[in-house]
Amino acid sequence: SNNMNIRYIRGDMQKDKRGNEKLNTEIKNVLSAADDKAQYDAYAKKLIAQKSILANILVKTVGAFKGMDPKDVVKYIEGEPEIGVVPIEPGMTNAEYVSGEKIKGFNTEDNEINEGMIRFDIIFYVRMPLPDKSQNNLSKIIINVECQKDEPSAYEILNRAIFYVSRLISSQKERDFSNSNYNDIKRVYSIWVCMNMPENSLEHIHLVKDSIVNFHAWKGKMDLINIVMIGLAEELPKHEEKYELHRLLGALLSQDLTVNEKLDIIGNEYAIPIEKDFREDVSIMCNLSQKIKETGIETGIEMGKREMIMKMYNKGYTAAQIADVAEMDEEQIKDIIKNSCFKRYHPLY
């Protein structure tokens, strides 16, 4: 009797070991897929943050640059765009002071300490091509570009865009203007690129004034706050003026085009210089895209098999019968049934 109990215990231990090994493999696959997606997102942002790409975005979204050659716009982008380092949280976007002297630019300090906080995808200053007549120098505007794989379902995207553009305004205090010098507030643009949309779109959301009772010319700038929503359809549009920006961004972010197809569109159709680093980044992003796609297919097949197995089990088929139909080992079938039943009755598992 004791020997039989030992055999049963050993058998259960072996099953548990197989189950744990399988669970560990699944966890590793999930973490690997998440890492691939994070890397893909990082490369996508890095490529969009190239000045030649940003210049094309500015020409189509900011009125002051309308009609200009993107190559001529590049020189107006100041410094290097910050990618995923400027915090959004109140009190963290502003530049800090050291020994009474202001640090120029946005606050990118303590990135590791504040690792969990939300950050702007891409943010930079751009000088206006013509002097602002209300000032004696070339005025600047602040541009933020956000990349989304689709329109979020957890929240309404315009609400988030309004929060971002509000932070871009309020964070200027003690960095771009001091005390009550509100006339020094810089114009801001928050530009959102949303992929996998039903159709291509481009919309500018900004302040308007309605005169309800009479009219008064209130002093101030109505153009300080700007939100631009760019919707990219899954299918790449033809190269025509209306969809020039959509075709460029769609090609750059496409998960279906090859490296050479992307570079052909970007380099030949838009005359954007293809440097070695840019080519390598596009190649890495394409490899990650293919890996994510393959992982997704494998995960889908695995989930489909599990659903089929549980449906057959719930209809009264034995593990042996299911194993015969699924062409799998009977022990594997039993493990899947055991784990699925355990999760059903232990939802926190």
N, C-alpha and C positions, 0 to 999 in steps of 0.2 A: 504494500500500500504506500509506504514511504517512497519507494523507488518510483512508483507511478506518479506520485505528487511531484517528485523532483523532475521527472520527464515533462510533466505538464508545465511546471514553472519555467524549465529551460526552454520549452517550446514557446511559451508566452514571451519570454525574454528575447528570444530570437526574432519573433514577430515584431515586438516593440522596437528592437534594434533596427529592423528593416524599415519600420514605419518612421522612426526618428531620422534614419539616413535619408529616406525619401523626402521627409519634411524639410530637413536641412538643405537638400538639393533644391527643393522648391523655393525656399527662402533665399538661397544664393542666387537662383535665377531671377527672382523678383528684384533683389538688390542690384544685380548686374544690369537688368533692364532699366531700372530707375537711374543708375549711374550713366548708362548710355544715353538716356533721354536728357539728363542734366548736361552731359557733355555736348550733345547735339544743340540744346538751347544756348549754351555758352558760345559755341561756334557760330550759330545763327546771329546772335547779338554782335559778336565780334566782326562778322562780315558786313552787317548793316551799318555798323559804326565806322566803316571805312569812309573817309571824307568824300570820295568820289560818289559813293552810294548816297550819303547824306545830302550831297549837293543836288542830286536828282530829286530827292524827296522835297527839299526846300523850294526848288523851282516850281513844283506842282502844288505846294501847300501854303507858302508864305507870299503874300501879295507883293512885297518889295522885291522879290527875286523873279517874279513872273516874267516869262519871255527871255530870260537870260540863258546863256549857254552854261550848263552845269560846270564845265571846266573853269569858267570864270568865277563861279560861286565858291569853289574850294578855298580860295585864299581868304574868304571872309570868316571861315570857321576857325575860332581861336583855340590854340593848343591842341591837345588830344582829348577826344570825348571820353568821359568817365563811363565805364561799363560795369554796372552792377556793384558799385561801391558806395554811392551816395545814399545815406539813409533817408527814408520818408518820414519817420517818426518825428513829431513836434519836438523842437529843441535840438535835433540831431542833424538837420540839413544845413544849418548855418555854418559858416567857417568859424573856427575858434580864434581866440586871442592868446598870444603868448607874450608876456612882459609888456603888455599894453599895445603891442603891435598886431595888426590884423593879418591873419593868414589869407592870402588871396585864393579865391576859388571856393569850391564846395567842401564841406566837411567829410573827409574820407578817413578820419582817424579811427583807431581801435576797431578795425574790421573784424579781427578774430574774437575780440572780447564781446562784440555785439553781433556775433555770427547769425543769430536767429532772427534779426530784425529784417523787415521788408525794405528793399532798395529800389531806386529807379533803375530801369534797364539801361538806358543810355541818356546822358545829359551833357549839354555843352553850351557855351556862349557863341553867338554869331554876330559879327558887326553888320550894320546896315550898309547897303551899297552907296547910299547918299547921306550927307549930314542931316541930322534932325534940326530943322530950322529953329526949334524952340531951345536948342542947346548950342554950345559953341564947339562941340566935338562930335565925333562919330558915335551915334548911340548903339547900344547892344540889345539883343533880345536873348532870352533863355529858351532853349529847345530841349524837350524831353521826348524820346521815342520809346514806345512800349510795344513789345511783340507778344501776340497771343495766338496759340494754335487753333483757337476757335472762339466763338462768343461764349463766355462762361455761363453756366446754368445755376451756379451757387449764389450769384448776385447779379444785379443789373449793371452792365459795364459802364454806362454813362455816369452812374453814381460814383464809381471808382475814379473815372476820369476827372470828374468835378473835384473830388478830394485831392487828387494829384496836382491839378492846376492851382487849386487854392494853396497847397503847400509851397508850390513854386513861387507864389506871390508873397506869402507870409514869411517864408524863410529868408527873404532878401533883407529884412530888417537887421541892421548892424553889420550887414555884409555889403549890400549894394546901396543902401541908404541908411542914414542915422537919425535918431530922434524922431522928429515929426516932418522930415523932408520927404513927404509922400510924392512930390513931383518927380523924384528920382527913381520911382518904381519902374522896373524894366518890364517890357511886354513879355509874355510867356506863351509858349505853344506846347501843348501835350498832344503828341501825334501817336495814334494807336493803329497798329497793323494787325488785323485779325484774319487769319487764314481759314480755309475750309468753309467759306460762307456760300450761301445759295447763289449770289451774283456779285460781280465787281461793283464797288461803290466808293465814293469819295465825298465826305460831307464836312462842312465847317460849322462848328457850333460856337456862338459868341454872344456878347451882350447886345441887347437892343433896347431902345427907349420908347415907351408909349406915353404920349401926352394925354392924360385923362381929363384934366381941367386946365385949359389954356396951355401956353407954351413958355418955357423959360430956358435960356441957353446956359445950363449949368456948366461951369468950367471943370475940365478934367478929360481924361482919355478913355474913350469907350472901347478901345482896341487892346486893353491890357491883358484880357483873358481870352484864350483861344484853345478850342479842342478840335482836333481833326481826326475823323474816323475813316480808316482805309480798309475796306472789305475786299479780300482776295478770294475769288471763286476757285474751286478745285481745278477746273480746266483752264489752261493758260490761254489768254486772249491773243488774237492776232496783233501784229505790230501796227498800231494806228495811233494817232495823236491822242485820242480820247482815253486810251488805255495804256499809254506809254509807261507810266509809273507802275501800274498793275502787272504789266508783262515783265518788267525788270525785277520787281520784288517777288513775283510769282515764280520766275525762273530761279532766282537766288535761293528761295526757300523750298522749292519743289522737292518732294521725296520720290518722284518718278523719273526725273531727268538724270542722265548720266553726267559725269564731270565735264566731258567734252561738249555736250549739248548746252549745259549751263554757261560754260566759258565762251562758247560760240555766240550765244545771245548777248551776254554781258559785254564781251570784247568787241564783236563785230557790229552789232546793232546799236550799241550805246557808246561805242568808242571809249570805253573805260579801260585804262591801262591794266593789264593782267600781270602783276608782278609775281615773283616766285612764291612769296609768303601767302598771297591771296589764293594762288592756284593750289597750294598745299592745304590751306584751310578748307577750300571748297571740296577737295578730294577726301579729307578726313570726315567732313560733314556728310558726304554721300555714303561713305563706308558705314558710319554710325546709323544713318537712315536705313540702309539695307539690313543692318544687324537688328535694329528695332523692329523692322517689318517681319523679318524671319522669326524673331522671338515671339511676336504677336501671333503669327500663324501657328507656331508650335503650341503656344498657350491656348489658342482657340481650339485646336485639335484635341488637346488634353482635356479641356473643359467639356468639349462635346462628348468625348468618350465616357467621362464620369457621369454626365447627365443620362446617357443611354444606359449605362450600367445600373444606376439607381432606379431608373424607370422600370427596367426588367426585374430588378430585385423587388420593387414595390408591387409588381404584378404577380409575384410568386415564383419566379424562376430561381432555381438553385444556383449556387456559385459555380458549380461544375458546368451547368447549361450555359450560363452567361460567359464563362471562360471559353467554351467551345465556339459560341457565336462571335465573341470579340477577338478570338484568336490570341488570348492572353493566358498567363499562368493562373491557375485557380487561387493560389496564395495571394497574388496581386489583387484579384477580384475581391477576396475576403478583406484585405487591408483597406481597399477603397470603400467598401461597404461599412467597415468598422469605423473608419475616420469620418465618413459622411454622417453616420448615425450619431457619433460622439459630438460632432459640431452642431447637429440639429438640436440636441438636448442640452448642449453647453454653449450658448451663443457668445459667451465671452472668450471662448477658446481661440 
